Amino acid sequence: MAVKAMRTVRPWFFEQDGGWYVQCRYGARVIAADGTNNAVFVKSLDEVAAVLDAFLNAAAAGELDAAITKVAERQPRLKPGAAKAAANA
């Protein structure tokens, strides 16, 4: 039986530290835009649209393909201590 359910869409930007942080997302996962940082800081809400446009242009040009591929890969879930136990075995 198919059931329709509402999903929460998280915003790509939030206010903190006297400015706005803008994140690029792939689904619910945050992409490290420059390889190390996962957000871009801007001083005003008006600049958020420019950053989102830059993310859109980068995605269209294929510049985010490697970052999306890295984020899209599922990592195996290990129970706490399992990696340590496997290393000691």
TITORFI-952130 format. One record per residue: x negated, y, z negated of N, C-alpha, C, O, CB in turn; residue number from 1. Coordinates in Angstrom, 2 decimals, decimal comma. Glycine has a CB too. Layout:
! TITORFI-952130
(atom (X; Y; Z); (X; Y; Z); (X; Y; Z); (X; Y; Z); (X; Y; Z); NUM);
...
//
This chain:
! TITORFI-952130
(atom (-0,84; -1,16; 0,00); (0,00; 0,00; 0,00); (-0,89; 1,24; 0,00); (-1,76; 1,37; -0,86); (0,96; -0,01; -1,21); 1);
(atom (-0,69; 2,12; 0,93); (-1,46; 3,36; 1,01); (-0,83; 4,40; 0,10); (0,39; 4,58; 0,07); (-1,53; 3,87; 2,48); 2);
(atom (-1,68; 5,09; -0,64); (-1,21; 6,11; -1,55); (-1,95; 7,41; -1,24); (-3,18; 7,41; -1,11); (-1,42; 5,68; -3,03); 3);
(atom (-1,22; 8,49; -1,14); (-1,85; 9,79; -0,92); (-2,13; 10,42; -2,27); (-1,25; 10,47; -3,14); (-0,95; 10,72; -0,05); 4);
(atom (-3,34; 10,90; -2,44); (-3,72; 11,53; -3,70); (-4,45; 12,83; -3,41); (-5,18; 12,92; -2,42); (-4,60; 10,58; -4,56); 5);
(atom (-4,26; 13,81; -4,24); (-4,96; 15,08; -4,09); (-6,40; 14,91; -4,57); (-6,65; 14,24; -5,57); (-4,23; 16,21; -4,88); 6);
(atom (-7,32; 15,53; -3,86); (-8,72; 15,49; -4,24); (-9,18; 16,89; -4,58); (-8,75; 17,87; -3,97); (-9,59; 14,89; -3,11); 7);
(atom (-10,04; 16,98; -5,56); (-10,60; 18,26; -5,94); (-11,77; 18,60; -5,03); (-12,69; 17,80; -4,87); (-11,03; 18,25; -7,43); 8);
(atom (-11,73; 19,78; -4,46); (-12,83; 20,25; -3,62); (-13,66; 21,21; -4,45); (-13,16; 22,24; -4,90); (-12,31; 20,93; -2,29); 9);
(atom (-14,90; 20,87; -4,64); (-15,78; 21,71; -5,45); (-16,33; 22,85; -4,61); (-16,67; 22,66; -3,44); (-16,93; 20,88; -6,05); 10);
(atom (-16,41; 24,03; -5,18); (-16,96; 25,17; -4,43); (-18,45; 24,99; -4,18); (-19,15; 24,33; -4,95); (-16,70; 26,48; -5,18); 11);
(atom (-18,92; 25,60; -3,11); (-20,32; 25,53; -2,76); (-21,13; 26,62; -3,44); (-22,35; 26,67; -3,27); (-20,48; 25,62; -1,26); 12);
(atom (-20,49; 27,50; -4,20); (-21,21; 28,59; -4,84); (-20,64; 28,82; -6,24); (-19,47; 28,53; -6,51); (-21,12; 29,88; -3,99); 13);
(atom (-21,50; 29,34; -7,13); (-21,07; 29,63; -8,49); (-21,88; 30,81; -9,03); (-22,99; 31,08; -8,58); (-21,24; 28,39; -9,40); 14);
(atom (-21,28; 31,50; -10,01); (-21,91; 32,68; -10,59); (-22,71; 32,31; -11,83); (-22,22; 31,61; -12,72); (-20,84; 33,74; -10,93); 15);
(atom (-23,95; 32,78; -11,87); (-24,82; 32,51; -13,01); (-26,04; 33,42; -12,92); (-26,45; 33,79; -11,82); (-25,25; 31,00; -13,04); 16);
(atom (-26,61; 33,79; -14,04); (-27,84; 34,59; -14,11); (-27,73; 35,94; -13,41); (-28,70; 36,43; -12,84); (-28,99; 33,81; -13,51); 17);
(atom (-26,56; 36,55; -13,45); (-26,38; 37,88; -12,85); (-26,30; 37,86; -11,34); (-26,49; 38,91; -10,72); (-27,49; 38,77; -13,27); 18);
(atom (-26,03; 36,73; -10,75); (-25,91; 36,63; -9,30); (-25,12; 35,39; -8,93); (-24,38; 34,85; -9,75); (-27,31; 36,60; -8,63); 19);
(atom (-25,28; 34,94; -7,71); (-24,54; 33,78; -7,21); (-25,51; 32,75; -6,65); (-26,45; 33,10; -5,93); (-23,52; 34,20; -6,14); 20);
(atom (-25,28; 31,50; -6,99); (-26,05; 30,39; -6,43); (-25,18; 29,71; -5,38); (-24,01; 29,43; -5,62); (-26,49; 29,38; -7,54); 21);
(atom (-25,76; 29,44; -4,21); (-25,05; 28,79; -3,11); (-25,74; 27,46; -2,84); (-26,95; 27,41; -2,64); (-25,02; 29,69; -1,82); 22);
(atom (-24,94; 26,38; -2,83); (-25,48; 25,04; -2,58); (-24,93; 24,51; -1,27); (-23,79; 24,81; -0,90); (-25,13; 24,08; -3,74); 23);
(atom (-25,73; 23,74; -0,58); (-25,30; 23,04; 0,62); (-24,94; 21,62; 0,20); (-25,72; 20,96; -0,49); (-26,40; 23,06; 1,75); 24);
(atom (-23,77; 21,15; 0,61); (-23,29; 19,84; 0,18); (-23,00; 18,93; 1,37); (-22,65; 19,38; 2,46); (-22,04; 19,99; -0,66); 25);
(atom (-23,17; 17,64; 1,11); (-22,75; 16,59; 2,03); (-21,78; 15,74; 1,24); (-22,19; 14,89; 0,45); (-23,97; 15,74; 2,60); 26);
(atom (-20,49; 15,97; 1,44); (-19,48; 15,33; 0,61); (-19,57; 15,90; -0,78); (-19,47; 17,12; -0,96); (-19,65; 13,80; 0,59); 27);
(atom (-19,75; 15,06; -1,78); (-19,87; 15,52; -3,15); (-21,33; 15,68; -3,57); (-21,60; 16,10; -4,69); (-19,18; 14,55; -4,09); 28);
(atom (-22,25; 15,35; -2,69); (-23,67; 15,39; -3,03); (-24,31; 16,69; -2,58); (-24,01; 17,20; -1,50); (-24,40; 14,20; -2,40); 29);
(atom (-25,19; 17,21; -3,40); (-25,88; 18,46; -3,11); (-27,15; 18,15; -2,33); (-27,92; 17,26; -2,70); (-26,20; 19,25; -4,42); 30);
(atom (-27,36; 18,89; -1,27); (-28,54; 18,72; -0,41); (-29,62; 19,70; -0,86); (-29,32; 20,87; -1,10); (-28,19; 18,92; 1,10); 31);
(atom (-30,84; 19,24; -0,96); (-31,97; 20,13; -1,22); (-32,27; 20,86; 0,08); (-32,86; 20,30; 1,00); (-33,23; 19,35; -1,74); 32);
(atom (-31,85; 22,11; 0,15); (-31,91; 22,88; 1,39); (-33,33; 23,05; 1,92); (-33,56; 22,91; 3,12); (-31,28; 24,23; 1,19); 33);
(atom (-34,28; 23,35; 1,04); (-35,66; 23,56; 1,49); (-36,58; 22,41; 1,09); (-37,80; 22,52; 1,20); (-36,19; 24,85; 0,92); 34);
(atom (-36,00; 21,32; 0,63); (-36,79; 20,16; 0,25); (-37,03; 20,04; -1,24); (-37,23; 18,94; -1,75); (-38,09; 20,20; 0,96); 35);
(atom (-37,02; 21,17; -1,96); (-37,25; 21,12; -3,40); (-36,10; 21,74; -4,19); (-35,68; 21,19; -5,21); (-38,54; 21,83; -3,75); 36);
(atom (-35,60; 22,87; -3,74); (-34,53; 23,56; -4,46); (-33,18; 23,18; -3,87); (-33,04; 23,00; -2,66); (-34,73; 25,09; -4,40); 37);
(atom (-32,17; 23,05; -4,75); (-30,86; 22,66; -4,26); (-29,89; 23,83; -4,18); (-28,71; 23,62; -3,91); (-30,28; 21,59; -5,13); 38);
(atom (-30,36; 25,06; -4,40); (-29,48; 26,22; -4,33); (-30,26; 27,44; -3,86); (-31,48; 27,53; -4,02); (-28,83; 26,50; -5,70); 39);
(atom (-29,51; 28,38; -3,27); (-30,07; 29,66; -2,84); (-29,45; 30,73; -3,72); (-28,23; 30,76; -3,88); (-29,80; 29,94; -1,30); 40);
(atom (-30,26; 31,62; -4,29); (-29,76; 32,67; -5,17); (-29,57; 33,95; -4,39); (-30,47; 34,37; -3,65); (-30,72; 32,90; -6,35); 41);
(atom (-28,40; 34,57; -4,54); (-28,12; 35,88; -3,95); (-27,57; 36,78; -5,04); (-26,99; 36,31; -6,02); (-27,12; 35,77; -2,75); 42);
(atom (-27,76; 38,09; -4,88); (-27,35; 39,05; -5,91); (-25,85; 39,35; -5,90); (-25,27; 39,59; -6,96); (-28,11; 40,33; -5,73); 43);
(atom (-25,21; 39,35; -4,73); (-23,80; 39,75; -4,68); (-22,97; 38,70; -3,95); (-23,48; 37,89; -3,19); (-23,65; 41,11; -3,98); 44);
(atom (-21,67; 38,75; -4,22); (-20,75; 37,81; -3,60); (-20,65; 38,02; -2,09); (-20,34; 37,09; -1,35); (-19,37; 37,94; -4,23); 45);
(atom (-20,92; 39,23; -1,63); (-20,88; 39,53; -0,19); (-21,96; 38,76; 0,58); (-21,78; 38,46; 1,75); (-21,05; 41,02; 0,04); 46);
(atom (-23,07; 38,45; -0,07); (-24,18; 37,75; 0,59); (-23,94; 36,24; 0,68); (-24,66; 35,56; 1,41); (-25,47; 38,02; -0,16); 47);
(atom (-22,96; 35,72; -0,04); (-22,67; 34,28; -0,02); (-22,26; 33,84; 1,38); (-22,68; 32,78; 1,84); (-21,57; 33,93; -1,04); 48);
(atom (-21,44; 34,64; 2,06); (-20,99; 34,29; 3,41); (-22,16; 34,18; 4,38); (-22,16; 33,32; 5,25); (-19,99; 35,34; 3,92); 49);
(atom (-23,16; 35,04; 4,23); (-24,34; 34,99; 5,10); (-25,12; 33,70; 4,88); (-25,61; 33,10; 5,84); (-25,24; 36,20; 4,86); 50);
(atom (-25,24; 33,27; 3,64); (-25,96; 32,04; 3,33); (-25,19; 30,84; 3,88); (-25,80; 29,92; 4,43); (-26,17; 31,89; 1,79); 51);
(atom (-23,87; 30,84; 3,73); (-23,06; 29,74; 4,28); (-23,17; 29,69; 5,79); (-23,21; 28,60; 6,37); (-21,59; 29,90; 3,86); 52);
(atom (-23,22; 30,85; 6,45); (-23,43; 30,89; 7,91); (-24,80; 30,33; 8,28); (-24,94; 29,64; 9,29); (-23,28; 32,33; 8,43); 53);
(atom (-25,81; 30,63; 7,47); (-27,15; 30,11; 7,73); (-27,16; 28,58; 7,59); (-27,80; 27,89; 8,38); (-28,18; 30,74; 6,75); 54);
(atom (-26,44; 28,04; 6,58); (-26,32; 26,58; 6,44); (-25,62; 25,98; 7,65); (-26,02; 24,94; 8,15); (-25,57; 26,22; 5,15); 55);
(atom (-24,57; 26,63; 8,13); (-23,82; 26,15; 9,29); (-24,71; 26,12; 10,53); (-24,70; 25,14; 11,28); (-22,59; 27,03; 9,54); 56);
(atom (-25,47; 27,19; 10,76); (-26,36; 27,25; 11,91); (-27,48; 26,22; 11,81); (-27,87; 25,63; 12,82); (-26,96; 28,65; 12,05); 57);
(atom (-28,00; 25,99; 10,61); (-29,06; 24,99; 10,41); (-28,52; 23,59; 10,68); (-29,21; 22,76; 11,27); (-29,64; 25,08; 8,98); 58);
(atom (-27,29; 23,32; 10,25); (-26,69; 22,01; 10,50); (-26,43; 21,80; 11,98); (-26,65; 20,71; 12,51); (-25,37; 21,86; 9,72); 59);
(atom (-25,97; 22,85; 12,67); (-25,72; 22,75; 14,11); (-27,01; 22,54; 14,90); (-27,01; 21,87; 15,93); (-25,00; 24,01; 14,60); 60);
(atom (-28,11; 23,12; 14,41); (-29,40; 22,98; 15,09); (-30,10; 21,67; 14,74); (-31,13; 21,35; 15,34); (-30,30; 24,15; 14,73); 61);
(atom (-29,56; 20,92; 13,78); (-30,17; 19,65; 13,40); (-31,26; 19,75; 12,36); (-31,96; 18,78; 12,10); (-30,72; 19,00; 14,60); 62);
(atom (-31,41; 20,93; 11,76); (-32,47; 21,13; 10,78); (-32,19; 20,42; 9,46); (-33,12; 20,19; 8,68); (-32,67; 22,60; 10,54); 63);
(atom (-30,94; 20,09; 9,18); (-30,58; 19,44; 7,92); (-30,41; 17,93; 8,06); (-30,04; 17,26; 7,10); (-29,30; 20,04; 7,38); 64);
(atom (-30,68; 17,38; 9,24); (-30,46; 15,96; 9,48); (-31,27; 15,07; 8,53); (-30,74; 14,09; 8,00); (-30,80; 15,61; 10,91); 65);
(atom (-32,53; 15,40; 8,32); (-33,37; 14,58; 7,45); (-32,87; 14,65; 6,00); (-32,84; 13,64; 5,31); (-34,84; 15,05; 7,52); 66);
(atom (-32,49; 15,84; 5,56); (-32,00; 15,99; 4,18); (-30,66; 15,26; 4,00); (-30,43; 14,66; 2,96); (-31,83; 17,49; 3,83); 67);
(atom (-29,80; 15,31; 5,00); (-28,51; 14,61; 4,93); (-28,73; 13,11; 4,90); (-28,07; 12,40; 4,14); (-27,60; 15,00; 6,11); 68);
(atom (-29,64; 12,61; 5,72); (-29,94; 11,18; 5,74); (-30,46; 10,71; 4,39); (-30,09; 9,64; 3,90); (-30,96; 10,86; 6,84); 69);
(atom (-31,33; 11,52; 3,78); (-31,88; 11,16; 2,48); (-30,80; 11,13; 1,40); (-30,80; 10,23; 0,56); (-32,98; 12,15; 2,09); 70);
(atom (-29,89; 12,08; 1,43); (-28,82; 12,14; 0,43); (-27,77; 11,06; 0,67); (-27,18; 10,55; -0,28); (-28,16; 13,52; 0,45); 71);
(atom (-27,54; 10,71; 1,93); (-26,49; 9,75; 2,27); (-26,85; 8,32; 1,88); (-25,96; 7,49; 1,71); (-26,19; 9,81; 3,75); 72);
(atom (-28,14; 8,03; 1,74); (-28,55; 6,68; 1,37); (-28,14; 6,37; -0,06); (-28,38; 7,17; -0,97); (-30,07; 6,50; 1,54); 73);
(atom (-27,54; 5,25; -0,25); (-27,12; 4,83; -1,59); (-28,32; 4,27; -2,35); (-29,05; 3,43; -1,83); (-25,98; 3,78; -1,51); 74);
(atom (-28,51; 4,74; -3,56); (-29,58; 4,25; -4,41); (-29,03; 3,13; -5,28); (-27,91; 3,25; -5,79); (-30,18; 5,40; -5,28); 75);
(atom (-29,76; 2,04; -5,46); (-29,25; 0,97; -6,32); (-29,15; 1,46; -7,76); (-30,03; 2,15; -8,26); (-30,17; -0,28; -6,25); 76);
(atom (-28,06; 1,09; -8,40); (-27,86; 1,48; -9,79); (-28,48; 0,44; -10,70); (-28,20; -0,76; -10,59); (-26,36; 1,67; -10,11); 77);
(atom (-29,32; 0,90; -11,58); (-29,97; 0,03; -12,54); (-29,45; 0,36; -13,93); (-29,24; 1,52; -14,27); (-31,51; 0,16; -12,47); 78);
(atom (-29,26; -0,66; -14,71); (-28,86; -0,45; -16,09); (-30,04; 0,17; -16,84); (-31,19; -0,05; -16,47); (-28,40; -1,78; -16,77); 79);
(atom (-29,76; 0,94; -17,90); (-30,86; 1,54; -18,67); (-31,81; 0,46; -19,18); (-31,39; -0,51; -19,80); (-30,32; 2,36; -19,85); 80);
(atom (-33,07; 0,65; -18,91); (-34,08; -0,31; -19,36); (-34,36; -1,43; -18,37); (-35,31; -2,18; -18,55); (-33,67; -0,91; -20,65); 81);
(atom (-33,55; -1,56; -17,31); (-33,73; -2,64; -16,36); (-35,03; -2,45; -15,56); (-35,74; -3,42; -15,29); (-32,51; -2,73; -15,40); 82);
(atom (-35,33; -1,22; -15,19); (-36,56; -0,98; -14,43); (-37,78; -1,26; -15,28); (-38,78; -1,79; -14,79); (-36,60; 0,47; -13,91); 83);
(atom (-37,71; -0,91; -16,56); (-38,82; -1,17; -17,46); (-39,00; -2,66; -17,68); (-40,13; -3,15; -17,72); (-38,60; -0,46; -18,80); 84);
(atom (-37,89; -3,39; -17,82); (-37,97; -4,84; -18,01); (-38,51; -5,53; -16,77); (-39,27; -6,50; -16,87); (-36,59; -5,39; -18,37); 85);
(atom (-38,11; -5,04; -15,58); (-38,60; -5,63; -14,34); (-40,09; -5,38; -14,17); (-40,82; -6,24; -13,66); (-37,83; -5,08; -13,14); 86);
(atom (-40,56; -4,21; -14,61); (-41,97; -3,90; -14,50); (-42,82; -4,75; -15,45); (-43,97; -5,07; -15,14); (-42,20; -2,43; -14,78); 87);
(atom (-42,26; -5,12; -16,60); (-42,99; -5,91; -17,57); (-42,95; -7,40; -17,25); (-43,73; -8,17; -17,81); (-42,44; -5,67; -18,94); 88);
(atom (-42,07; -7,83; -16,37); (-41,92; -9,26; -16,07); (-43,00; -9,77; -15,16); (-43,01; -10,96; -14,82); (-40,57; -9,53; -15,45); 89);
//
